[in-house]
Amino acid sequence: MYNRSLHIGVHKAVVEAGLDIAGKDNSFYVRLMANLVAINDLYQQLYGQVGGDGLQVADLVKLMIRAYQERSIDLRERDEAKASEGHWFLSNKIAGMSLYVDRFAGNLKGLRRARVMAVMRCLISEQ
């Protein structure tokens, strides 16, 4: 679905960030614009229209652009390879986990230690 004002605002943010949307940054730009309405809808479901002007979604998009710009070339190449595979996230080549930090590690500071301990438990159980 197309949301004109949303797409115009994001395009402006992309241009202001200096992305080369016709060249090396085109793949990121196309993926961002193609998924923009879904990103906005999910954001609104989670956080609503705080302030009523949508500025928070704009901040999220700017953060995404900045994270993309700071991403290493190696990781960008991996992104492209995954995108060319199609539904890579359904592959059995990867494993993922989600957790509630407070239940897993007590707090964010404890997460680092808990993560190390969890990896050690996995290594021990494999032997």
C-alpha positions in Angstrom: 0.0 0.0 0.0 1.2 3.5 -0.7 1.1 6.3 1.8 2.1 9.4 0.0 3.0 11.6 3.0 4.9 8.8 4.7 6.9 7.9 1.5 7.7 11.6 0.8 8.9 12.1 4.3 11.2 9.0 4.2 12.5 9.9 0.8 13.4 13.3 2.1 15.2 11.7 5.1 17.1 9.4 2.7 18.2 12.3 0.5 19.2 14.4 3.5 21.3 11.5 4.8 23.2 11.5 1.4 22.2 8.0 0.3 23.0 7.1 -3.3 19.5 5.7 -4.1 20.3 5.3 -7.8 23.5 3.5 -7.1 25.2 1.6 -4.2 22.3 2.3 -1.7 19.5 1.3 -4.1 18.8 -2.1 -2.5 18.4 -0.6 1.0 16.2 2.2 -0.4 14.0 -0.2 -2.3 13.6 -2.5 0.7 12.9 0.4 3.0 10.2 1.9 0.7 8.6 -1.4 0.0 8.2 -2.2 3.7 7.6 1.3 4.9 3.8 1.0 5.4 4.2 -2.3 7.3 6.9 -0.7 9.5 4.7 2.2 10.2 1.6 0.0 10.9 3.6 -2.2 13.3 5.1 0.9 15.0 1.6 2.4 15.4 0.3 -0.8 16.9 3.1 -0.9 19.4 3.4 2.8 20.4 0.4 4.6 18.9 0.5 8.2 17.7 2.4 9.7 20.6 2.2 13.5 20.0 -0.1 12.9 17.0 2.4 14.1 14.4 4.2 10.8 13.5 7.6 12.3 14.5 8.5 9.1 16.4 8.2 7.0 13.2 10.4 9.6 11.4 13.0 9.1 14.2 12.9 5.4 13.8 13.5 5.7 10.0 16.4 8.1 10.6 17.8 5.6 13.1 17.5 2.8 10.4 19.2 4.9 7.8 22.0 5.8 10.2 22.4 2.1 11.2 22.6 1.2 7.5 25.2 3.8 6.8 27.3 2.6 9.8 27.0 -1.1 8.7 30.3 -2.6 7.5 30.8 -3.5 3.9 31.1 -7.2 4.8 27.7 -7.1 6.5 26.1 -5.2 3.6 27.3 -7.9 1.3 25.8 -10.6 3.6 22.6 -8.7 3.5 22.6 -8.7 -0.3 23.3 -12.5 -0.4 20.5 -13.2 2.1 18.1 -11.0 0.0 18.9 -12.9 -3.1 18.1 -16.2 -1.4 14.5 -15.2 -0.8 13.0 -16.2 2.5 16.3 -16.8 4.2 14.7 -16.3 7.7 12.8 -19.6 7.2 16.0 -21.5 6.5 17.3 -24.2 8.8 20.8 -22.6 8.4 20.2 -20.2 11.2 18.9 -20.3 14.7 17.4 -17.5 16.7 16.1 -16.7 20.1 14.1 -14.1 21.7 13.9 -13.4 25.4 12.7 -11.1 28.1 15.8 -9.5 29.5 14.3 -9.3 33.0 13.5 -13.0 33.0 16.7 -14.1 31.4 19.3 -11.9 33.1 17.5 -9.6 35.6 18.5 -6.4 33.8 20.6 -5.2 30.8 23.8 -5.2 32.7 23.3 -8.9 33.6 22.6 -9.8 30.0 26.2 -9.9 28.9 27.2 -12.4 31.7 24.0 -14.4 31.2 24.7 -14.6 27.4 28.2 -16.0 28.1 26.8 -18.5 30.6 24.1 -19.6 28.1 26.6 -20.2 25.4 28.8 -22.2 27.8 25.8 -24.4 28.7 25.2 -25.1 25.1 28.8 -26.0 24.5 28.8 -28.3 27.5 25.5 -30.0 26.4 26.9 -30.7 23.0 29.7 -32.9 24.4 
